[in-house]
Amino acid sequence: MIRLVMADVRRQAAMWLWTVLCATVGAACSAGSVIAMFTALGAARHAGDANMATAAIALGGNIVFFTVLASVGVVASTVSLTLTSQRREHALWLVLGVPRGRVRSVLNAELTVLGLVAGVLALPLALLVAAVALVQWTNSGLDLHGAGIAFQPWHLGAAVAAGVFPCFVGGWGAARRASKTPEMRAFRENADPGVRPGVGRSILAFCLFAGVVGMWIPGLGLELSGGFEQRTAFAFAGNLFLVCLLLVMGPWVLTPLMSLWTAAVPANNVAWRLAVHSCRTRAARSVTTVLPFALALSMVGLFMVIGNAMPGGTAGVGDVLVVLGWVFVVSWVGGLAVIALVGRERHRDSALLSVAGARPGVIARSTLYEGLIYAITAILFGLITLVIACWTVAIGARVSQLEIVSGLPWVTLCGLAALTLATPCAALLWPAIAASRTNVPNALRS
């Protein structure tokens, strides 16, 4: 099995490259945060500063949790797209008599190998991330007692674990689906059929929904001994569960949202109609093109709301970046990787449009409009979660919603929205030019 795993990884190296890139960036950010947390913790304990030790654990733990969560999400997206493009090879394995369980084991082993490679590659970057994190923490007011980064053997273990975990966990569902796809469906179709909730996703969604209700009831409706600070914390936790729930159920949340707002836009332009139809078709199968941006924007908005509501808190972009800066890096790299991975499918669609008589300019503009649609959908999702967070946190803090809304850094939020708009469009600029110059016979034969 090892020879089959290594041979398949080498043969599909070009397709796995984007997964390795996302896993490497995720491992660097996650492991770097872990290294920074334990370095700060060691320095605080050496100095006998118990308060700083507690602060290092609390801050570092939150950063590690959110960064690992983002890393698992983006790696799951790239693995799903990559395995979808390899579905015919997996169907051929099944036709040749390889059991479905063995196919799944091979794919999981491939993901573990990719995670190991990503972890080793991420080690130098993780040390750089740790050094930057310590500077951020110092600038935010923490006294780290001169803590500095110096390589230790356990850093390699942390980087490898941070590389393997998102690949294995994020790719588990995609590997399972790949091993269960009927052979003839894989040969007939070029993409996954519509997604279904599945038992695992349903159980996770139910747990997250229970978390939303369990946090919102004391946060919004009860008088707690800790006063409004405790209520606000419960309301914030409920919103955090809600964002996770909505993203877990992304195909049934982001796809209707995309269909709703694009239906409200007049479709007089041919390129726009093509882009809308293409986005709706792809979103019906997967929302991976929207998910990384939606995750980043919703998390940033949520933290800005709680920073604005809590006494002594701040909602500045610098404070948010201390906690979510690495989440942003992981999500943006994941978003660009996903856009690049769907390029092959877009190449074939462009060839079909050329055969149907579409001019090169129309094909290029429709490609750019696709990036615009993905970005606006992510921005609208972030805006909806922001409104819900303002409403619930204001109830918990016993202040007016208008006071919470007026205190938000709207210039920063608008800047993030503009960055979200620019990123997919810039990433699709070259694919748009390439799509207008598609070699139709070669594209249709591939």
C-alpha positions in Angstrom: 0.0 0.0 0.0 2.9 2.3 0.7 4.1 2.1 -2.9 0.6 2.8 -4.2 0.4 5.8 -1.9 3.7 7.3 -2.8 3.2 6.6 -6.6 -0.2 8.3 -6.5 1.1 11.3 -4.6 3.9 11.8 -7.1 1.5 11.4 -10.1 -1.0 13.9 -8.7 1.7 16.2 -7.3 0.5 19.2 -9.4 -3.0 18.9 -8.0 -1.9 18.3 -4.4 0.4 21.3 -4.5 -2.4 23.7 -3.4 -3.4 21.4 -0.5 0.2 21.3 0.6 0.4 25.1 0.3 -2.7 25.6 2.5 -1.5 22.9 5.0 1.9 24.5 5.2 0.6 28.0 5.9 -2.0 26.6 8.4 0.7 24.5 10.1 3.1 27.5 10.3 0.5 29.8 11.8 -0.9 27.1 14.2 2.5 25.8 15.3 3.9 29.3 15.6 1.1 30.3 17.9 1.7 27.2 20.0 5.4 27.9 20.2 4.7 31.5 21.1 2.2 30.5 23.8 4.6 28.0 25.5 7.6 30.4 25.2 5.6 33.1 26.9 4.3 30.7 29.5 7.8 29.5 30.3 9.1 33.0 30.6 6.2 33.9 32.9 6.8 30.9 35.2 10.5 31.5 35.3 9.8 35.1 36.5 7.1 33.9 38.9 4.4 35.9 37.2 1.2 33.8 37.7 -1.0 36.4 36.1 1.1 36.6 33.0 1.1 32.8 32.8 -2.7 32.8 32.9 -2.9 35.5 30.3 -0.5 33.6 28.0 -2.6 30.5 28.2 -5.9 32.3 27.6 -4.6 34.4 24.7 -2.5 31.7 23.1 -5.2 29.1 23.5 -7.8 31.2 21.7 -5.4 32.0 18.9 -4.5 28.4 18.4 -8.1 27.3 18.5 -9.3 29.7 15.8 -6.2 29.2 13.6 -6.5 25.4 13.7 -10.3 25.7 12.9 -9.5 27.9 9.9 -6.7 25.6 8.8 -9.0 22.5 8.9 -11.7 24.4 6.9 -9.5 25.6 4.1 -7.6 22.2 3.8 -11.0 20.4 3.7 -12.0 22.7 0.8 -8.9 22.0 -1.2 -8.9 18.3 -0.5 -12.5 18.1 -1.6 -11.8 19.8 -4.9 -8.7 17.8 -5.5 -10.4 14.4 -4.9 -13.3 15.4 -7.0 -10.9 16.0 -10.0 -9.4 12.5 -9.3 -12.8 10.7 -9.1 -12.3 8.7 -12.4 -8.9 7.3 -11.2 -10.6 6.2 -7.9 -13.4 4.6 -9.9 -10.8 2.8 -12.0 -9.3 1.4 -8.8 -12.7 0.1 -7.8 -13.3 -1.5 -11.2 -9.9 -3.3 -10.9 -11.1 -4.9 -7.7 -9.6 -2.6 -5.0 -12.1 -2.7 -2.0 -13.7 0.6 -1.1 -12.2 0.4 2.4 -8.7 0.1 0.9 -9.3 3.1 -1.4 -10.3 5.1 1.7 -7.2 3.9 3.6 -4.9 4.9 0.6 -6.4 8.4 0.4 -6.1 8.9 4.2 -2.5 7.7 4.0 -1.9 10.2 1.2 -3.3 13.0 3.3 -1.1 12.0 6.2 2.0 12.0 3.9 1.0 15.5 2.6 0.5 16.7 6.2 4.0 15.4 7.2 5.5 17.2 4.2 3.6 20.4 5.0 4.6 20.2 8.7 8.3 19.9 7.9 8.1 22.8 5.4 6.3 24.9 7.9 8.9 24.7 10.6 11.0 27.7 9.6 7.8 29.7 9.0 6.4 28.7 12.4 9.5 30.1 14.2 8.9 33.4 12.3 5.2 33.4 13.1 6.1 32.8 16.8 8.5 35.7 16.8 6.0 38.0 15.2 3.3 36.8 17.7 5.5 37.6 20.7 6.0 41.1 19.3 2.3 41.6 18.8 1.6 40.4 22.4 4.2 42.7 23.8 2.8 45.7 21.8 -0.7 44.9 23.1 0.5 45.4 26.7 1.7 42.0 27.9 5.0 41.8 29.9 6.6 38.7 28.5 9.8 39.1 30.6 12.1 39.2 27.6 10.8 35.9 26.1 12.5 35.1 22.8 12.3 32.3 20.2 15.1 29.8 20.0 14.7 26.4 18.2 14.0 23.4 20.3 13.4 19.8 19.1 9.7 19.8 20.2 9.1 22.7 17.7 9.4 20.2 14.9 6.9 17.9 16.5 4.5 20.8 16.9 4.9 21.8 13.2 4.4 18.2 12.0 1.3 17.7 14.2 -0.1 21.1 13.0 0.4 19.9 9.4 -1.0 16.4 9.8 -4.1 17.3 11.9 -5.9 19.5 9.3 -5.0 17.2 6.4 -6.4 14.1 8.2 -9.4 15.7 9.9 -10.2 18.1 7.0 -9.9 15.4 4.4 -11.7 12.6 6.2 -15.1 13.4 4.8 -13.8 13.9 1.2 -11.9 10.6 1.3 -15.0 8.9 2.6 -17.1 10.3 -0.2 -14.5 9.5 -2.8 -14.4 5.8 -1.7 -18.2 5.5 -1.7 -18.9 7.2 -5.1 -20.5 4.7 -7.5 -18.1 3.8 -10.3 -20.4 4.6 -13.2 -21.4 8.0 -11.7 -17.7 8.9 -11.4 -17.1 8.0 -15.1 -20.2 9.9 -16.3 -19.9 13.1 -14.3 -17.1 15.6 -14.0 -18.1 17.0 -10.6 -19.7 16.0 -7.3 -23.5 15.8 -7.2 -25.4 18.0 -4.8 -24.2 17.7 -1.2 -26.2 16.0 1.5 -26.1 16.8 5.2 -24.9 13.3 6.2 -25.0 11.8 9.7 -21.7 13.4 11.0 -22.6 16.9 9.7 -26.1 16.6 11.2 -24.8 15.6 14.6 -22.2 18.4 14.6 -24.9 20.9 13.5 -27.2 19.7 16.3 -24.4 20.1 18.8 -23.6 23.6 17.6 -27.3 24.5 17.6 -27.5 23.3 21.2 -24.5 25.5 22.0 -26.3 28.5 20.5 -29.4 28.0 22.5 -27.4 27.1 25.6 -25.3 30.3 25.5 -28.1 32.7 24.4 -30.6 31.7 27.1 -28.4 32.9 30.0 -26.8 35.7 27.9 -30.1 37.2 26.7 -32.7 36.2 29.2 -31.3 35.7 32.7 -29.9 37.9 35.4 -26.5 36.4 36.2 -24.4 37.0 39.3 -21.5 38.2 37.1 -23.7 41.1 35.8 -23.7 42.3 32.2 -20.1 41.2 31.6 -21.1 37.5 32.1 -24.2 38.0 30.0 -22.2 39.6 27.2 -19.7 36.7 27.4 -22.5 34.2 27.0 -24.0 36.1 24.1 -20.6 36.2 22.4 -20.2 32.5 22.9 -23.6 31.9 21.4 -22.7 34.0 18.4 -19.5 32.0 18.0 -21.5 28.8 17.9 -23.9 30.3 15.5 -21.1 31.3 13.0 -19.7 27.8 13.2 -23.2 26.3 12.7 -23.9 28.5 9.6 -20.5 27.6 8.1 -20.9 23.9 8.8 -24.3 24.1 7.0 -22.7 26.3 4.4 -24.3 24.7 1.3 -27.8 25.3 2.7 -26.9 28.9 3.9 -24.5 30.4 1.5 -26.0 29.0 -1.7 -29.5 30.4 -1.0 -27.9 33.7 0.0 -26.1 33.8 -3.3 -29.2 32.9 -5.3 -31.2 35.5 -3.4 -29.1 38.5 -4.0 -28.1 37.6 -7.6 -31.8 37.2 -8.4 -32.3 40.8 -7.2 -29.7 42.2 -9.7 -31.0 42.9 -13.2 -29.4 40.4 -15.6 -29.3 42.4 -18.8 -25.6 41.6 -19.4 -24.7 38.3 -21.1 -21.5 37.9 -19.2 -23.2 38.6 -15.9 -25.9 36.0 -16.6 -23.2 33.4 -17.5 -21.4 34.2 -14.2 -24.5 33.9 -12.1 -25.5 30.6 -13.7 -21.9 29.3 -13.2 -21.7 30.4 -9.6 -25.2 28.9 -8.8 -24.3 25.6 -10.4 -21.0 25.3 -8.6 -22.4 26.5 -5.3 -25.1 23.8 -5.5 -22.3 21.3 -5.3 -19.8 23.1 -3.0 -19.4 26.5 -1.3 -15.6 26.2 -1.0 -15.1 29.3 -3.1 -17.0 31.4 -0.5 -16.3 29.6 2.7 -12.7 30.9 3.6 -13.7 34.6 3.0 -17.0 34.2 4.9 -15.2 32.6 7.8 -12.6 35.4 8.1 -15.1 38.2 7.8 -17.7 36.8 10.2 -15.0 36.1 12.9 -13.5 39.6 12.5 -16.9 41.2 12.8 -17.8 39.1 15.9 -14.6 40.1 17.7 -15.1 43.8 16.8 -18.6 43.7 18.3 -17.4 42.1 21.6 -14.4 44.4 21.7 -16.8 47.4 21.4 -19.2 46.1 24.0 -17.0 45.0 26.9 -15.6 47.6 29.3 -12.0 48.4 28.6 -12.2 46.5 25.3 -11.2 47.9 21.9 -12.4 47.2 18.4 -9.4 48.4 16.6 -7.9 46.3 13.7 -4.7 45.9 15.6 -6.4 44.3 18.6 -8.4 42.0 16.3 -5.3 41.0 14.3 -3.6 39.9 17.5 -6.2 37.2 17.9 -7.4 36.7 14.3 -4.4 37.8 12.2 -3.3 34.2 11.5 -6.9 33.2 10.7 -6.9 35.9 8.1 -3.6 34.6 6.6 -4.9 31.0 6.5 -8.3 32.0 5.1 -7.0 34.2 2.4 -4.4 31.7 1.2 -7.2 29.0 1.2 -9.5 31.2 -0.8 -6.9 31.8 -3.5 -6.0 28.1 -3.6 -9.7 27.2 -4.0 -10.1 29.7 -6.9 -7.0 28.2 -8.6 -8.3 24.7 -8.1 -11.6 25.3 -9.8 -9.7 26.8 -12.8 -9.6 23.4 -14.6 -13.4 23.1 -14.5 -13.7 26.8 -15.6 -11.3 26.1 -18.5 -13.7 23.4 -19.9 -16.7 25.7 -19.4 -15.0 28.4 -21.4 -14.4 26.0 -24.2 -18.1 25.0 -24.3 -19.0 28.7 -24.3 -16.7 29.3 -27.3 -18.4 26.4 -29.1 -21.7 28.0 -28.4 -20.6 31.3 -29.9 -19.6 33.4 -27.0 -17.0 36.1 -27.7 -13.6 36.0 -25.8 -14.5 39.3 -24.1 -17.7 37.9 -22.7 -16.0 34.8 -21.4 -13.3 36.9 -19.7 -15.8 39.3 -18.1 -18.0 36.4 -16.9 -14.9 34.9 -15.2 -14.2 38.1 -13.4 -17.9 38.5 -12.4 -17.7 35.0 -10.8 -15.0 36.4 -8.4 -17.2 39.4 -7.7 -20.2 37.2 -6.9 -18.2 35.0 -4.5 -16.8 38.1 -2.7 -20.2 39.8 -2.4 -21.7 36.6 -1.0 -19.0 36.4 1.6 -19.4 40.1 2.5 -23.2 39.7 2.9 -22.7 36.7 5.1 -20.3 38.6 7.2 -22.8 41.5 7.4 -25.6 39.3 8.5 -23.6 37.7 11.3 -22.4 41.2 12.3 -26.0 42.4 12.6 -27.0 39.3 14.7 -23.9 39.8 16.9 -24.8 43.5 17.5 -28.4 42.6 18.3 -27.6 39.8 20.8 -24.6 41.4 22.4 -26.5 44.6 22.9 -29.3 42.7 24.7 -26.7 40.9 26.9 -24.9 44.1 27.7 -28.2 46.0 28.3 -27.4 48.7 25.9 -29.0 49.9 22.7 -28.2 48.2 19.4 -27.5 51.7 18.0 -24.8 52.3 20.6 -23.1 49.0 19.6 -23.4 49.7 15.9 -22.1 53.3 16.1 -19.1 52.2 18.0 -17.8 49.8 15.4 -14.8 50.8 13.2 -16.7 51.0 10.0 -13.8 52.4 8.1 -11.8 49.3 8.9 -14.8 47.0 8.1 -15.2 48.7 4.8 -11.5 48.3 4.1 -11.8 44.6 4.8 -14.8 44.3 2.5 -12.9 46.1 -0.3 -10.0 43.7 0.3 -12.4 40.8 0.0 -13.7 42.2 -3.3 -10.3 42.8 -4.7 -8.7 39.4 -3.8 -10.9 37.0 -5.9 -11.1 39.5 -8.8 -7.3 39.8 -8.8 -6.9 36.1 -8.5 -9.2 35.5 -11.4 -7.6 38.2 -13.7 -5.1 35.8 -15.3 -7.7 32.9 -15.5 -10.0 35.4 -17.2 -7.4 36.2 -19.8 -6.5 32.5 -20.2 -10.2 31.6 -20.5 -10.7 34.0 -23.4 -7.8 32.3 -25.2 -8.8 28.7 -24.6 -7.8 26.1 -27.1 -11.2 24.5 -27.5 -10.3 21.1 -28.9 -7.7 20.5 -26.2 -9.9 21.8 -23.4 -12.8 19.5 -24.4 -10.5 16.5 -24.7 -9.0 17.0 -21.2 
